[in-house]
Amino acid sequence: MGKVMSMLARKANRFNVENRAHRVLERDKPVPAPKYESNIQDMQRALELDPQLVEKLNKKDQALDDRLKNVYVTSEDRFIDYASQRADPSKPLPLSRKTPQDFEYGYREPTRVAAGCCTLRQAMQFITDHQSDSSLWTKQRIAADYKLKEDVVELLMCTYQTGDKKNVYSHKLVGN
C-alpha cells in the first residue's frame, strides 16, 4: 500500500510542473522570505537609534575603504616537510620497482631440506624417474638418495603419479 501511495503522491507533485515553474519565473518580484518577530524588533531598535542606517549601509564609506587598502597580511608559516621526516634512514626505500617473479610451484622453495623431508620439486623428480624407469629407480634407491623412509616413498608412489590423465577418470562412481 505504501508503494502505491508514494507513486500517487509523486505523480501529483509532478503534475503541470513546467507551467507552474514558468509562472513563478515570470513574476516581477520574487516573494521575500518570511521575517521572524525577533528580527523585526531588532531592525526597529536599530532604526530608532540611527534613522539613516539604511542609507549608511548602502553607501560606500571611503575612509574605511582607504584603511582596508593599507592592510597587508604577512604570513610567517613554516612549511614542514613531513615526507623527509617519515623517511627513516635505517629503512631505505626499494631501489627496484619491478614486481618479483613468480615461483615455479607458487611458493619459495627452501634452500636446505632436513633429513626425512623432500621438496615438491624433488618429489616430482623422483616420481617421474620411477615412472619412466622403475627398474633403475627403485623405492629403495629413492629412499637412500633422498634420505626418506621406504614406506613413505612407497605411499608417495602409490598416491601420486605425474602426467597420467587417464587415471583421473578411471575410478568408478558409487551406484553405477
C-alpha positions in Angstrom: 0.0 0.0 0.0 2.9 2.3 0.8 4.3 1.9 -2.7 1.0 2.8 -4.3 0.6 5.9 -2.2 4.2 7.1 -2.9 3.6 6.7 -6.6 0.3 8.7 -6.5 2.0 11.4 -4.4 4.9 11.6 -6.9 2.5 11.9 -9.9 0.5 14.6 -8.1 3.7 16.6 -7.3 5.0 16.3 -10.9 1.6 17.3 -12.5 1.8 20.5 -14.5 5.3 21.3 -13.0 6.6 23.1 -16.1 3.7 25.6 -16.2 4.0 26.2 -12.5 7.7 26.9 -12.9 7.1 29.4 -15.7 4.5 31.2 -13.7 7.0 31.6 -10.8 9.8 32.8 -13.1 7.5 35.4 -14.9 6.7 37.2 -11.6 8.4 40.6 -11.5 9.5 40.5 -7.9 10.3 37.3 -6.0 8.4 36.6 -2.8 10.7 37.5 0.1 11.5 35.0 2.8 9.3 35.4 6.0 10.8 37.6 8.7 10.8 36.5 12.3 9.4 38.6 15.0 12.7 38.9 16.8 14.4 40.1 13.5 11.7 42.8 13.0 12.2 44.1 16.6 16.0 44.3 16.1 15.6 46.3 12.9 13.2 48.7 14.6 15.5 49.3 17.5 18.5 49.9 15.1 16.4 52.4 13.1 15.3 54.2 16.3 18.9 54.6 17.3 20.0 55.8 13.8 17.3 56.7 11.3 19.8 56.9 8.5 21.1 53.4 9.0 19.8 52.0 5.7 21.4 54.9 3.7 24.7 54.4 5.5 24.7 50.6 4.8 24.1 51.1 1.1 26.6 53.9 0.7 30.4 53.2 0.4 32.5 54.5 3.3 35.6 56.0 1.7 37.6 56.3 4.9 37.0 52.6 5.7 37.9 51.6 2.2 41.2 53.5 2.4 42.1 51.9 5.7 41.4 48.4 4.2 43.7 49.1 1.3 46.5 49.8 3.8 46.1 46.4 5.5 48.7 43.9 4.4 48.8 40.3 5.7 52.2 38.7 6.0 52.4 35.0 6.6 55.2 33.5 8.7 54.1 29.9 8.4 56.9 27.4 8.3 56.1 24.6 5.9 57.2 21.3 7.5 58.3 18.7 5.0 56.6 15.6 6.5 57.9 13.4 3.8 61.5 13.9 4.8 60.7 13.3 8.5 59.0 10.0 7.6 61.9 8.7 5.7 63.8 6.5 8.1 67.5 6.2 7.1 67.6 2.7 8.7 64.8 1.6 6.4 65.8 2.7 2.9 63.3 2.7 0.1 63.5 -0.2 -2.5 65.7 0.6 -5.5 63.9 -1.7 -7.9 60.2 -1.2 -8.7 59.9 -4.4 -10.7 57.5 -7.0 -9.5 59.2 -10.1 -8.3 59.0 -13.2 -10.5 56.5 -15.8 -9.5 57.9 -19.1 -8.2 57.6 -22.2 -10.3 55.4 -24.0 -7.8 53.7 -20.9 -6.3 56.0 -20.6 -3.2 59.7 -20.1 -2.5 61.4 -23.4 -2.2 63.7 -23.9 0.8 67.5 -23.9 0.2 68.2 -26.5 2.9 66.0 -29.6 3.3 66.0 -31.6 6.5 66.6 -35.4 6.5 63.3 -37.3 6.1 61.8 -34.4 4.1 61.7 -33.5 0.5 60.6 -30.5 -1.6 57.8 -30.6 -4.1 60.4 -30.3 -6.9 62.3 -33.4 -5.5 59.1 -35.3 -5.1 58.0 -34.6 -8.7 61.5 -35.6 -9.9 61.7 -39.0 -8.2 58.1 -39.8 -9.1 58.8 -39.0 -12.7 62.1 -41.0 -12.6 60.3 -44.0 -11.1 57.5 -43.9 -13.7 60.0 -43.7 -16.6 62.3 -46.4 -15.4 61.1 -48.3 -12.4 63.9 -51.0 -12.6 66.6 -48.3 -12.2 64.8 -46.0 -9.8 63.5 -48.5 -7.2 61.9 -47.4 -4.0 65.0 -48.4 -2.0 67.3 -46.3 -4.2 65.0 -43.3 -4.0 64.7 -43.6 -0.2 68.5 -43.8 0.1 69.2 -40.9 -2.3 66.6 -38.5 -0.7 67.1 -39.8 2.9 63.4 -40.9 3.2 61.8 -43.9 4.8 60.9 -46.7 2.3 57.3 -46.9 3.5 56.9 -43.1 2.9 58.3 -43.5 -0.6 56.0 -46.4 -1.3 53.0 -44.4 -0.2 54.1 -41.4 -2.4 54.4 -43.7 -5.4 51.0 -45.3 -4.8 49.3 -42.0 -4.2 50.8 -39.6 -6.8 51.6 -40.0 -10.4 52.7 -37.5 -13.0 51.3 -37.0 -16.5 48.8 -39.8 -16.3 45.4 -38.2 -17.2 43.5 -41.5 -17.9 44.0 -42.4 -14.2 42.0 -39.4 -13.1 38.8 -40.6 -14.8 39.3 -44.4 -14.3 37.6 -44.7 -10.9 34.1 -46.0 -10.7 31.3 -44.0 -9.2 29.3 -45.5 -6.4 25.9 -46.7 -7.5 26.8 -47.3 -11.2 
